[in-house]
Amino acid sequence: MPYRLPDLLQRNREWAASVELRSPGFFTKLLQQQTPQYLWIGCADSRVPANEILGLLPGDVFVHRNVANVVVHSDLNALSVMQYAVDELKVHHIIVVGHYGCGGVTAALHNRRVGLADNWLRHVQDVRGKHRAFIDALPDDEARLKALCELNVLEQSLNVCATTVVQDAWQRGQSVVVHGWVYGLHNGLLEDLLMTARHAAEVQPAYELALRALLQRH
């Protein structure tokens, strides 16, 4: 049963009071600074809240979310978030996080029309097309969906590494590590897909390592 809007406001007051009780002065200190170490690029799915999954408080993680955790080189929204996180906040880690059972990935896998988002999900269909032979050889839809969710994380992580934001940071010697993770709605656990790159020379080897591990799992 959905909450009424006044209920949401009341729950907010209760949450703020509980945080202040546990950490007196928390919001006053939070007002003075924003120093997250992590940029989370995840899906807009309401079941995948970054701070809660990581067990972190407000101020600990900078977040960008969209349908199917896609990173597109023409998406000024995502690029602006990345640029601010890297250049201004000096985050040390960019984590691309997909999740199993993603509705956007499911639609892309089955060519299911959902409306305006079809144009956005074309990018996930491109991932499916790139790995079509492998995906089509899997035994059932469940296995194909799981694999495409993982492959999408690898490809979007590769896209992050290729952005001018990350390339420029690496060129000037700034510490920025790109990671690819996936989240299980069924168990609440994050899984490292081994797509980890600390500098430009690591990107392709990291991608190939992660892809080999993925193929072996399936």
Backbone as a chain_set.jsonl record, in Angstrom:
{"seq": "MPYRLPDLLQRNREWAASVELRSPGFFTKLLQQQTPQYLWIGCADSRVPANEILGLLPGDVFVHRNVANVVVHSDLNALSVMQYAVDELKVHHIIVVGHYGCGGVTAALHNRRVGLADNWLRHVQDVRGKHRAFIDALPDDEARLKALCELNVLEQSLNVCATTVVQDAWQRGQSVVVHGWVYGLHNGLLEDLLMTARHAAEVQPAYELALRALLQRH", "coords": {"N": [[0.851, -1.198, 0.0], [0.71, 2.145, -0.962], [2.399, 4.98, 0.492], [0.881, 7.963, 1.764], [1.535, 11.364, 0.741], [1.878, 13.19, 2.969], [2.652, 11.278, 4.831], [5.153, 10.541, 3.892], [6.614, 12.868, 4.357], [6.544, 12.886, 7.124], [7.948, 10.539, 7.683], [10.406, 11.321, 6.73], [11.088, 13.294, 8.62], [11.339, 11.695, 10.87], [13.459, 10.063, 10.095], [15.557, 11.976, 9.82], [15.737, 12.823, 12.472], [16.557, 10.458, 13.706], [19.075, 10.058, 12.561], [20.428, 12.316, 13.492], [20.336, 11.781, 16.174], [21.968, 9.531, 16.4], [24.361, 10.561, 15.411], [25.249, 13.321, 16.57], [25.075, 16.637, 15.358], [25.459, 15.951, 12.741], [24.19, 16.853, 10.316], [24.849, 19.522, 10.302], [27.621, 19.412, 9.987], [27.679, 18.124, 7.525], [26.688, 20.051, 5.87], [28.818, 21.719, 5.516], [30.688, 20.527, 3.891], [31.401, 18.413, 1.034], [32.692, 15.499, 0.402], [32.933, 12.988, -1.136], [34.301, 9.754, -1.893], [33.624, 8.143, -3.908], [32.094, 7.637, -7.067], [29.062, 6.564, -8.091], [27.625, 4.951, -10.739], [24.667, 3.992, -11.715], [21.649, 2.002, -12.158], [18.362, 3.403, -12.615], [16.44, 2.045, -11.276], [14.181, 1.574, -8.617], [14.757, -0.233, -6.663], [17.42, -0.315, -6.201], [19.166, 1.355, -4.38], [21.917, 3.388, -3.967], [23.415, 4.397, -1.629], [22.286, 2.934, 0.531], [22.761, 0.251, -0.198], [25.531, 0.161, -0.126], [25.91, 0.697, 2.499], [26.427, 3.281, 3.37], [26.451, 6.749, 4.415], [24.646, 9.857, 3.668], [26.605, 12.04, 1.679], [28.779, 10.422, 1.387], [28.892, 9.114, -1.049], [28.792, 9.935, -4.451], [26.273, 10.167, -6.881], [25.016, 8.938, -9.937], [22.273, 8.067, -11.883], [20.502, 6.151, -14.289], [18.25, 4.727, -16.747], [19.04, 1.407, -17.013], [21.726, 1.764, -16.436], [23.5, 3.139, -18.316], [26.239, 4.484, -20.163], [26.838, 7.004, -22.246], [28.597, 8.61, -24.823], [27.595, 10.97, -25.791], [25.915, 11.903, -23.888], [25.328, 14.513, -22.073], [24.487, 14.937, -19.503], [25.342, 12.685, -17.915], [28.112, 12.926, -18.438], [28.639, 15.439, -17.377], [28.159, 14.996, -14.665], [30.21, 13.137, -14.162], [32.444, 14.722, -14.759], [32.304, 16.738, -12.79], [32.494, 15.165, -10.504], [35.045, 14.0, -10.777], [36.854, 16.144, -11.386], [36.245, 18.233, -9.589], [35.293, 17.179, -7.092], [37.144, 15.235, -6.72], [36.93, 12.388, -6.666], [37.967, 9.024, -6.035], [37.195, 6.625, -7.069], [35.232, 5.284, -9.672], [32.313, 3.647, -10.071], [30.601, 1.456, -11.982], [27.469, 0.13, -11.841], [25.439, -2.477, -12.492], [22.381, -4.436, -12.423], [20.948, -7.613, -11.735], [18.095, -8.914, -13.442], [17.259, -6.543, -14.574], [14.92, -4.273, -15.871], [15.215, -2.639, -18.128], [17.339, -3.852, -19.497], [16.152, -6.303, -19.965], [14.081, -5.555, -21.738], [15.656, -4.702, -23.884], [16.928, -7.076, -24.561], [14.828, -8.638, -25.561], [13.815, -7.119, -27.6], [11.661, -5.522, -26.879], [9.17, -3.111, -27.06], [8.949, -0.129, -25.285], [8.382, 2.511, -25.314], [9.384, 5.94, -25.345], [11.829, 5.377, -24.174], [12.862, 3.377, -25.735], [14.687, 4.388, -27.549], [16.841, 5.086, -25.948], [17.513, 2.584, -24.909], [18.539, 1.416, -27.1], [21.272, 1.47, -26.948], [21.881, -0.586, -25.192], [20.936, -2.668, -26.693], [22.868, -2.592, -28.646], [25.008, -3.625, -27.232], [24.054, -6.217, -26.86], [24.028, -6.995, -29.566], [26.767, -6.936, -30.162], [27.693, -9.103, -28.741], [26.218, -11.211, -29.642], [26.435, -13.916, -30.631], [27.441, -15.382, -28.46], [25.457, -14.88, -26.485], [23.112, -15.885, -27.694], [23.707, -18.561, -27.709], [23.334, -19.463, -25.17], [21.467, -21.397, -22.711], [18.807, -20.666, -21.916], [16.264, -18.09, -21.381], [16.63, -16.91, -18.877], [19.361, -17.302, -18.329], [20.412, -15.891, -20.507], [19.529, -13.281, -19.965], [20.823, -12.748, -17.525], [23.499, -12.86, -18.36], [23.546, -10.734, -20.235], [23.039, -8.544, -18.585], [25.428, -8.496, -17.141], [27.319, -8.21, -19.224], [26.551, -5.722, -20.185], [27.366, -4.075, -18.08], [30.163, -4.373, -18.305], [30.632, -3.22, -20.847], [29.674, -0.605, -20.5], [31.391, 0.258, -18.506], [33.744, 0.23, -19.949], [33.114, 2.308, -21.683], [33.1, 4.443, -19.853], [35.815, 4.559, -19.224], [36.782, 5.482, -21.642], [35.966, 8.093, -21.848], [36.597, 11.632, -22.185], [36.849, 12.841, -19.745], [37.824, 10.91, -17.868], [40.082, 10.002, -19.267], [41.614, 12.382, -19.42], [42.058, 12.846, -16.706], [43.631, 10.628, -15.999], [45.822, 11.163, -17.633], [46.949, 13.398, -16.45], [47.856, 12.295, -14.168], [46.114, 11.836, -12.068], [44.541, 9.983, -9.471], [42.245, 7.769, -10.348], [40.041, 5.161, -10.342], [38.352, 2.828, -12.265], [35.557, 0.726, -12.001], [33.633, -2.278, -12.53], [30.641, -3.53, -11.447], [28.024, -5.774, -10.321], [24.693, -6.081, -9.083], [22.726, -8.125, -6.973], [19.361, -8.508, -6.889], [18.059, -10.559, -5.665], [19.531, -11.356, -3.484], [20.755, -9.185, -2.326], [23.443, -8.632, -2.626], [26.576, -7.338, -3.816], [28.619, -7.902, -6.674], [31.877, -8.162, -7.85], [32.885, -7.708, -11.082], [35.385, -7.871, -12.122], [36.269, -5.984, -13.867], [38.413, -3.692, -13.751], [40.167, -0.751, -13.862], [42.995, 1.244, -13.614], [44.539, 3.004, -15.0], [45.156, 4.189, -18.366], [46.512, 2.188, -19.821], [45.68, -0.128, -18.641], [43.089, -0.624, -19.373], [42.135, -2.173, -21.693], [43.312, -4.779, -21.169], [42.025, -5.284, -18.693], [39.333, -5.326, -19.437], [39.338, -7.541, -21.181], [40.084, -9.582, -19.403], [37.896, -9.533, -17.626], [35.846, -10.186, -19.402], [36.596, -12.767, -20.236], [36.343, -14.12, -17.786], [33.62, -13.853, -17.404], [32.576, -15.324, -19.569], [33.454, -17.858, -18.881], [32.016, -18.326, -16.551], [29.481, -18.72, -17.501]], "CA": [[0.0, 0.0, 0.0], [1.58, 3.325, -1.046], [2.28, 5.999, 1.527], [0.407, 9.29, 1.377], [2.639, 12.315, 0.766], [2.182, 13.62, 4.339], [3.377, 10.2, 5.51], [6.548, 10.615, 3.473], [7.228, 13.98, 5.085], [6.71, 12.45, 8.506], [9.046, 9.572, 7.696], [11.635, 12.097, 6.583], [11.413, 13.91, 9.91], [11.789, 10.626, 11.773], [14.793, 9.658, 9.645], [16.505, 13.027, 10.177], [15.905, 12.795, 13.927], [17.328, 9.275, 14.078], [20.458, 10.299, 12.158], [20.985, 13.313, 14.418], [20.486, 11.127, 17.481], [23.152, 8.662, 16.32], [25.557, 11.372, 15.143], [24.907, 14.729, 16.832], [25.755, 17.605, 14.505], [25.745, 15.348, 11.434], [23.747, 17.679, 9.191], [25.634, 20.761, 10.333], [28.92, 19.102, 9.378], [27.443, 17.779, 6.121], [26.456, 21.313, 5.171], [30.074, 22.413, 5.299], [31.582, 19.873, 2.954], [30.999, 17.227, 0.303], [33.962, 14.879, 0.031], [32.792, 11.55, -1.424], [35.418, 9.081, -2.552], [33.079, 7.223, -4.903], [31.006, 7.978, -7.984], [28.262, 5.375, -8.437], [26.808, 5.086, -11.944], [23.802, 2.827, -11.599], [20.33, 2.0, -12.777], [17.348, 4.203, -11.925], [15.521, 1.129, -10.596], [13.944, 1.989, -7.228], [15.223, -1.281, -5.749], [18.886, -0.308, -6.172], [19.624, 2.629, -3.81], [23.367, 3.272, -3.798], [23.894, 4.57, -0.25], [21.835, 1.845, 1.396], [23.445, -0.979, -0.588], [26.916, 0.263, 0.32], [25.954, 0.956, 3.931], [27.045, 4.585, 3.554], [25.575, 7.868, 4.753], [24.702, 10.98, 2.734], [27.909, 12.685, 1.656], [29.844, 9.438, 1.172], [28.918, 8.619, -2.427], [28.18, 10.779, -5.47], [25.454, 9.187, -7.59], [24.308, 9.205, -11.199], [21.468, 6.896, -12.222], [19.618, 6.231, -15.451], [17.698, 3.428, -17.12], [19.994, 0.373, -17.438], [23.114, 2.196, -16.137], [24.173, 3.333, -19.603], [27.146, 5.632, -20.287], [26.891, 7.349, -23.667], [29.525, 9.73, -24.98], [26.854, 12.19, -26.125], [25.023, 12.208, -22.768], [25.956, 15.595, -21.317], [24.119, 14.778, -18.1], [26.302, 11.759, -17.305], [29.46, 13.474, -18.549], [28.75, 16.554, -16.431], [28.297, 14.389, -13.335], [31.555, 12.574, -14.083], [33.432, 15.797, -14.723], [32.253, 17.373, -11.478], [32.982, 14.199, -9.513], [36.478, 13.778, -10.937], [37.647, 17.372, -11.381], [35.963, 19.089, -8.44], [35.215, 16.415, -5.84], [38.332, 14.377, -6.666], [36.612, 11.008, -6.29], [39.021, 8.075, -6.384], [36.63, 5.434, -7.692], [33.993, 5.349, -10.439], [31.801, 2.282, -10.048], [29.417, 1.205, -12.81], [26.757, -0.953, -11.157], [24.204, -2.993, -13.061], [21.708, -5.365, -11.514], [20.25, -8.724, -12.362], [16.666, -8.689, -13.578], [17.023, -5.151, -14.991], [13.836, -4.164, -16.834], [15.717, -2.063, -19.367], [18.116, -4.887, -20.187], [15.169, -7.291, -20.421], [13.438, -5.003, -22.934], [16.637, -4.714, -24.97], [17.175, -8.469, -24.94], [13.685, -9.194, -26.287], [13.301, -6.126, -28.55], [10.347, -5.131, -26.383], [8.929, -1.674, -27.144], [8.452, 0.439, -24.031], [8.07, 3.928, -25.496], [10.519, 6.812, -25.635], [13.057, 4.738, -23.692], [13.401, 2.482, -26.768], [15.845, 5.045, -28.154], [17.918, 4.969, -24.965], [17.885, 1.176, -24.78], [19.287, 1.024, -28.292], [22.661, 1.275, -26.548], [21.977, -1.935, -24.623], [20.795, -3.577, -27.837], [24.183, -2.647, -29.293], [25.797, -4.586, -26.443], [23.536, -7.531, -27.239], [24.498, -7.291, -30.915], [28.213, -7.181, -30.124], [27.943, -10.418, -28.13], [25.037, -11.995, -30.01], [26.702, -15.35, -30.765], [27.551, -15.942, -27.11], [24.165, -14.792, -25.798], [22.148, -16.793, -28.327], [24.086, -19.953, -27.438], [22.998, -19.81, -23.782], [20.369, -22.376, -22.748], [17.445, -20.171, -21.689], [16.138, -16.643, -21.234], [17.208, -16.492, -17.596], [20.816, -17.239, -18.509], [20.71, -14.816, -21.449], [19.336, -12.002, -19.281], [21.914, -12.583, -16.557], [24.723, -12.556, -19.103], [23.475, -9.405, -20.836], [23.199, -7.579, -17.493], [26.857, -8.426, -16.85], [27.996, -7.652, -20.393], [26.243, -4.298, -20.233], [28.258, -3.419, -17.115], [31.518, -4.323, -18.874], [30.687, -2.272, -21.963], [29.515, 0.757, -19.982], [32.646, 0.57, -17.822], [34.668, 0.561, -21.034], [32.749, 3.653, -22.128], [33.59, 5.391, -18.836], [37.266, 4.68, -19.399], [37.07, 6.174, -22.896], [35.543, 9.498, -21.809], [37.668, 12.615, -22.03], [36.983, 13.137, -18.312], [38.715, 9.93, -17.252], [41.354, 10.017, -19.988], [42.369, 13.568, -19.004], [42.481, 12.644, -15.311], [44.766, 9.693, -16.018], [46.972, 11.793, -18.274], [47.593, 14.311, -15.498], [48.329, 11.543, -13.022], [45.129, 11.778, -10.986], [44.139, 8.624, -9.112], [40.846, 7.435, -10.614], [39.933, 3.741, -10.675], [37.033, 2.483, -12.794], [35.164, -0.632, -11.624], [32.348, -2.789, -13.004], [30.01, -4.412, -10.467], [26.614, -6.102, -10.549], [23.964, -6.234, -7.824], [21.69, -9.149, -6.998], [18.113, -8.188, -6.188], [17.607, -11.748, -4.954], [20.27, -11.579, -2.237], [21.263, -7.928, -1.791], [24.904, -8.626, -2.65], [27.313, -6.817, -4.959], [29.64, -8.801, -7.211], [32.903, -7.516, -8.652], [33.017, -8.404, -12.361], [36.818, -7.869, -12.443], [36.585, -4.903, -14.804], [39.023, -2.669, -12.907], [41.226, -0.066, -14.601], [43.595, 2.359, -12.873], [45.118, 3.926, -15.976], [44.755, 3.875, -19.736], [47.119, 0.942, -20.287], [45.008, -1.266, -18.016], [41.692, -0.739, -19.781], [41.86, -3.322, -22.56], [43.549, -6.035, -20.436], [40.985, -5.475, -17.68], [38.12, -5.717, -20.156], [39.503, -8.905, -21.679], [40.053, -10.458, -18.229], [36.511, -9.601, -17.144], [35.046, -10.893, -20.403], [36.937, -14.202, -20.143], [35.738, -14.646, -16.555], [32.172, -13.928, -17.64], [32.309, -16.443, -20.482], [33.697, -19.092, -18.132], [30.922, -18.519, -15.576], [28.241, -19.118, -18.193]], "C": [[0.887, 1.248, 0.0], [1.323, 4.297, 0.097], [1.647, 7.261, 0.938], [1.583, 10.261, 1.49], [2.912, 12.875, 2.164], [2.927, 12.552, 5.134], [4.861, 10.237, 5.148], [7.282, 11.731, 4.203], [7.479, 13.605, 6.546], [7.863, 11.456, 8.625], [10.391, 10.274, 7.525], [12.052, 12.728, 7.897], [11.947, 12.871, 10.896], [13.195, 10.161, 11.406], [15.842, 10.688, 10.069], [16.779, 13.031, 11.675], [16.761, 11.614, 14.358], [18.8, 9.433, 13.707], [21.13, 11.253, 13.133], [21.202, 12.705, 15.798], [21.745, 10.255, 17.5], [24.435, 9.459, 16.178], [25.223, 12.85, 15.336], [25.745, 15.676, 15.979], [26.028, 17.11, 13.1], [25.394, 16.287, 10.291], [24.479, 19.014, 9.155], [26.986, 20.546, 9.673], [28.76, 18.809, 7.887], [27.268, 19.039, 5.274], [27.765, 21.982, 4.756], [30.947, 21.783, 4.227], [30.891, 18.715, 2.238], [32.282, 16.598, -0.215], [33.811, 13.376, -0.226], [34.024, 11.008, -2.125], [34.952, 8.261, -3.761], [32.031, 7.916, -5.774], [30.343, 6.68, -8.394], [27.447, 5.708, -9.677], [25.942, 3.84, -12.029], [22.485, 2.995, -12.319], [19.358, 2.827, -11.938], [16.346, 3.35, -11.166], [15.42, 1.472, -9.11], [14.447, 0.978, -6.207], [16.739, -1.293, -5.585], [19.401, 1.042, -5.656], [21.091, 2.553, -3.382], [23.809, 3.335, -2.337], [23.528, 3.392, 0.641], [22.571, 0.552, 1.08], [24.878, -0.989, -0.073], [27.031, 0.454, 1.828], [26.592, 2.286, 4.268], [26.0, 5.664, 3.82], [25.586, 8.909, 3.641], [26.061, 11.674, 2.828], [29.039, 11.736, 1.331], [29.966, 8.976, -0.272], [28.164, 9.581, -3.332], [27.484, 9.842, -6.45], [24.906, 9.748, -8.901], [23.561, 7.933, -11.577], [20.645, 7.172, -13.471], [19.119, 4.831, -15.781], [18.809, 2.53, -17.674], [21.45, 0.802, -17.316], [23.983, 2.33, -17.394], [25.062, 4.572, -19.54], [27.365, 5.882, -21.769], [27.737, 8.611, -23.835], [28.843, 11.042, -25.358], [25.923, 12.627, -24.995], [25.679, 13.257, -21.873], [25.603, 15.532, -19.836], [25.147, 13.895, -17.392], [27.712, 12.327, -17.325], [29.678, 14.632, -17.58], [28.912, 16.05, -14.999], [29.709, 13.839, -13.158], [32.603, 13.665, -13.959], [33.465, 16.476, -13.367], [32.837, 16.451, -10.414], [34.5, 14.065, -9.571], [37.276, 15.064, -10.738], [37.45, 18.208, -10.12], [35.977, 18.315, -7.119], [36.406, 15.489, -5.645], [38.013, 12.969, -6.17], [37.741, 10.1, -6.763], [38.501, 6.867, -7.155], [35.351, 5.785, -8.45], [33.503, 3.915, -10.584], [30.537, 2.206, -10.894], [28.726, -0.031, -12.239], [25.466, -1.295, -11.901], [23.509, -3.872, -12.049], [20.981, -6.434, -12.308], [18.753, -8.443, -12.393], [16.311, -7.284, -14.013], [15.952, -5.096, -16.078], [14.292, -3.598, -18.166], [16.505, -3.076, -20.179], [17.188, -5.971, -20.726], [14.494, -6.826, -21.708], [14.39, -5.035, -24.12], [16.89, -6.135, -25.472], [16.079, -8.995, -25.854], [13.105, -8.24, -27.338], [11.901, -5.667, -28.166], [10.215, -3.613, -26.426], [8.332, -1.177, -25.835], [8.116, 1.917, -24.153], [9.311, 4.723, -25.843], [11.844, 6.173, -25.24], [13.641, 3.763, -24.702], [14.672, 3.069, -27.382], [17.058, 4.954, -27.24], [18.428, 3.532, -24.893], [18.535, 0.626, -26.041], [20.739, 0.748, -27.948], [22.871, -0.106, -25.933], [21.795, -2.977, -25.725], [22.108, -3.681, -28.611], [25.11, -3.616, -28.56], [25.363, -6.01, -26.794], [24.044, -7.935, -28.62], [25.977, -7.63, -30.96], [28.519, -8.593, -29.65], [26.836, -11.416, -28.502], [25.313, -13.499, -30.037], [26.765, -16.025, -29.401], [26.196, -15.983, -26.417], [23.176, -15.802, -26.368], [22.45, -18.257, -28.032], [23.739, -20.387, -26.01], [21.681, -20.582, -23.74], [18.96, -21.82, -22.592], [17.463, -18.668, -21.472], [16.756, -16.134, -19.934], [18.719, -16.338, -17.706], [21.202, -16.093, -19.442], [20.565, -13.441, -20.79], [20.46, -11.735, -18.286], [23.201, -12.182, -17.263], [24.695, -11.149, -19.684], [23.585, -8.316, -19.77], [24.684, -7.393, -17.177], [27.631, -7.794, -18.006], [27.757, -6.147, -20.506], [27.124, -3.517, -19.261], [29.663, -3.295, -17.698], [31.622, -3.266, -19.963], [30.544, -0.83, -21.484], [30.744, 1.194, -19.187], [33.718, 0.95, -18.841], [34.392, 1.962, -21.566], [33.218, 4.723, -21.152], [35.077, 5.637, -19.029], [37.636, 5.5, -20.624], [36.666, 7.646, -22.886], [36.745, 10.424, -21.674], [37.903, 12.935, -20.553], [37.994, 12.204, -17.665], [40.076, 9.922, -17.942], [42.221, 11.209, -19.56], [42.885, 13.419, -17.574], [43.69, 11.71, -15.253], [46.017, 10.348, -16.598], [47.691, 12.745, -17.329], [48.021, 13.604, -14.208], [47.371, 11.462, -11.853], [44.7, 10.33, -10.748], [42.632, 8.454, -9.29], [40.804, 5.97, -11.057], [38.502, 3.46, -11.108], [36.759, 1.009, -12.498], [33.833, -0.995, -12.292], [31.803, -3.812, -12.027], [28.588, -4.731, -10.903], [25.975, -6.431, -9.2], [22.867, -7.276, -7.978], [20.47, -8.74, -6.207], [17.678, -9.351, -5.298], [18.32, -11.963, -3.627], [20.88, -10.319, -1.636], [22.767, -7.78, -1.853], [25.455, -8.038, -3.951], [28.387, -7.821, -5.374], [30.59, -8.006, -8.09], [33.102, -8.33, -9.93], [34.44, -8.368, -12.92], [37.198, -6.861, -13.518], [37.098, -3.734, -13.972], [40.204, -2.059, -13.641], [41.686, 1.166, -13.83], [44.246, 3.392, -13.779], [44.84, 3.397, -17.375], [45.292, 2.527, -20.21], [46.432, -0.29, -19.71], [43.641, -1.561, -18.604], [41.429, -1.992, -20.602], [42.175, -4.649, -21.871], [42.48, -6.321, -19.387], [39.686, -5.933, -18.319], [38.212, -7.166, -20.618], [39.476, -9.923, -20.541], [38.625, -10.645, -17.744], [35.632, -10.385, -18.11], [35.333, -12.398, -20.366], [36.281, -14.828, -18.91], [34.242, -14.807, -16.727], [31.83, -15.135, -18.514], [32.476, -17.782, -19.756], [32.565, -19.387, -17.146], [29.684, -19.086, -16.245], [28.451, -20.345, -19.068]], "O": [[1.734, 1.392, 0.881], [0.206, 4.424, 0.598], [1.852, 7.584, -0.232], [2.521, 10.014, 2.248], [4.078, 13.027, 2.527], [3.736, 12.872, 6.006], [5.72, 9.993, 5.996], [8.43, 11.564, 4.616], [8.504, 13.968, 7.124], [8.658, 11.529, 9.562], [11.393, 9.863, 8.111], [13.23, 12.704, 8.256], [12.881, 13.135, 11.654], [14.02, 9.897, 12.281], [16.887, 10.328, 10.611], [17.918, 13.219, 12.102], [17.591, 11.736, 15.259], [19.678, 8.994, 14.451], [22.265, 11.027, 13.551], [22.141, 13.071, 16.505], [22.489, 10.239, 18.481], [25.468, 9.099, 16.741], [24.944, 13.553, 14.365], [26.965, 15.537, 15.89], [26.744, 17.762, 12.34], [26.207, 16.499, 9.392], [24.7, 19.572, 8.079], [27.448, 21.383, 8.897], [29.604, 19.198, 7.08], [27.657, 19.075, 4.107], [27.813, 22.718, 3.77], [31.854, 22.433, 3.707], [29.94, 18.12, 2.746], [32.889, 17.101, -1.16], [34.498, 12.575, 0.407], [34.703, 11.726, -2.859], [35.765, 7.753, -4.533], [31.196, 8.676, -5.284], [30.98, 5.8, -8.973], [26.659, 6.653, -9.663], [26.425, 2.762, -12.373], [22.242, 3.994, -12.996], [19.505, 2.94, -10.72], [15.481, 3.89, -10.476], [16.432, 1.641, -8.431], [14.552, 1.29, -5.021], [17.288, -2.168, -4.915], [20.01, 1.795, -6.415], [21.454, 1.742, -2.531], [24.497, 2.434, -1.857], [24.356, 2.907, 1.412], [22.966, -0.171, 1.995], [25.379, -2.025, 0.365], [28.129, 0.381, 2.379], [27.224, 2.429, 5.314], [24.824, 5.508, 3.492], [26.443, 8.856, 2.759], [26.597, 11.868, 3.919], [30.148, 12.177, 1.029], [31.024, 8.498, -0.681], [27.044, 9.992, -3.026], [28.054, 8.815, -6.818], [24.404, 10.87, -8.96], [24.141, 6.847, -11.591], [20.156, 8.282, -13.68], [19.533, 3.858, -15.151], [19.438, 2.857, -18.68], [22.315, 0.269, -18.012], [25.046, 1.719, -17.509], [24.691, 5.582, -18.943], [27.993, 5.081, -22.462], [27.599, 9.564, -23.068], [29.449, 12.109, -25.254], [25.214, 13.624, -25.135], [26.494, 12.922, -21.013], [26.359, 16.031, -19.002], [25.746, 14.302, -16.396], [28.434, 12.222, -16.334], [30.767, 14.79, -17.028], [29.692, 16.596, -14.22], [30.334, 14.053, -12.12], [33.534, 13.557, -13.161], [34.543, 16.763, -12.845], [33.579, 16.89, -9.535], [35.164, 14.022, -8.535], [38.265, 15.074, -10.005], [38.398, 18.826, -9.637], [36.598, 18.746, -6.147], [36.652, 15.013, -4.537], [38.744, 12.419, -5.347], [38.391, 10.378, -7.77], [39.269, 6.167, -7.815], [34.49, 6.497, -7.932], [34.194, 3.069, -11.152], [29.522, 2.82, -10.563], [29.322, -1.105, -12.162], [24.526, -0.502, -11.934], [23.996, -4.037, -10.931], [20.471, -6.19, -13.402], [18.21, -7.813, -11.485], [15.167, -6.863, -13.84], [16.058, -5.788, -17.091], [13.816, -4.023, -19.218], [16.361, -3.154, -21.399], [17.411, -6.498, -21.816], [14.349, -7.599, -22.655], [13.983, -5.357, -25.236], [17.046, -6.358, -26.673], [16.359, -9.716, -26.812], [12.043, -8.505, -27.901], [11.054, -5.448, -29.032], [11.063, -2.904, -25.884], [7.346, -1.721, -25.338], [7.619, 2.518, -23.201], [10.19, 4.236, -26.554], [12.865, 6.398, -25.891], [14.792, 3.352, -24.559], [15.613, 2.34, -27.696], [18.18, 4.766, -27.711], [19.634, 3.298, -24.824], [19.026, -0.503, -26.049], [21.377, -0.101, -28.57], [23.918, -0.724, -26.129], [22.421, -4.037, -25.697], [22.423, -4.733, -29.167], [25.893, -4.334, -29.181], [26.197, -6.892, -26.998], [24.445, -9.08, -28.827], [26.394, -8.511, -31.711], [29.486, -9.209, -30.099], [26.56, -12.352, -27.752], [24.513, -14.279, -29.521], [26.212, -17.108, -29.209], [25.825, -16.999, -25.831], [22.485, -16.493, -25.62], [21.556, -19.102, -28.096], [23.846, -21.569, -25.686], [20.858, -20.436, -24.644], [18.006, -22.426, -23.079], [18.524, -18.049, -21.389], [17.337, -15.05, -19.901], [19.285, -15.354, -17.229], [22.195, -15.404, -19.207], [21.376, -12.546, -21.025], [20.985, -10.624, -18.217], [23.907, -11.276, -16.82], [25.7, -10.44, -19.636], [24.17, -7.264, -20.03], [25.144, -6.27, -16.971], [28.495, -6.944, -17.791], [28.657, -5.395, -20.879], [27.579, -2.419, -19.582], [30.287, -2.239, -17.599], [32.586, -2.502, -20.001], [31.212, 0.066, -21.999], [31.099, 2.373, -19.194], [34.499, 1.876, -18.621], [35.32, 2.714, -21.865], [33.681, 5.786, -21.566], [35.539, 6.778, -19.001], [38.685, 6.143, -20.648], [36.991, 8.376, -23.822], [37.777, 10.046, -21.118], [39.021, 13.262, -20.155], [38.917, 12.657, -16.989], [41.109, 9.846, -17.276], [43.427, 11.059, -19.361], [44.009, 13.816, -17.267], [44.656, 11.979, -14.539], [47.128, 10.121, -16.12], [48.913, 12.883, -17.399], [48.493, 14.246, -13.27], [47.765, 11.063, -10.757], [44.521, 9.556, -11.688], [41.844, 8.938, -8.478], [41.454, 5.591, -12.031], [37.552, 3.808, -10.406], [37.616, 0.152, -12.714], [33.014, -0.122, -12.579], [32.427, -4.848, -11.798], [28.018, -4.044, -11.75], [26.617, -6.979, -8.303], [22.164, -7.308, -8.988], [20.53, -8.634, -4.982], [17.003, -9.143, -4.29], [17.808, -12.654, -2.746], [21.462, -10.372, -0.552], [23.325, -6.895, -1.203], [24.884, -8.215, -5.027], [28.982, -8.499, -4.536], [30.156, -7.264, -8.971], [33.449, -9.509, -9.868], [34.676, -8.782, -14.055], [38.32, -6.88, -14.023], [36.319, -2.886, -13.538], [41.142, -2.768, -14.004], [40.882, 2.015, -13.446], [44.477, 4.529, -13.367], [44.345, 2.282, -17.539], [44.599, 1.802, -20.923], [46.59, -1.388, -20.243], [43.084, -2.632, -18.364], [40.574, -2.797, -20.232], [41.374, -5.579, -21.974], [42.074, -7.469, -19.21], [39.015, -6.826, -17.802], [37.26, -7.931, -20.459], [38.91, -11.006, -20.692], [38.189, -11.766, -17.482], [34.774, -11.158, -17.687], [34.41, -13.208, -20.454], [35.732, -15.927, -18.981], [33.658, -15.781, -16.253], [30.893, -15.876, -18.218], [31.719, -18.722, -19.996], [32.201, -20.543, -16.932], [28.928, -19.841, -15.634], [27.513, -20.809, -19.717]]}, "num_chains": 1, "name": "protein.A"}
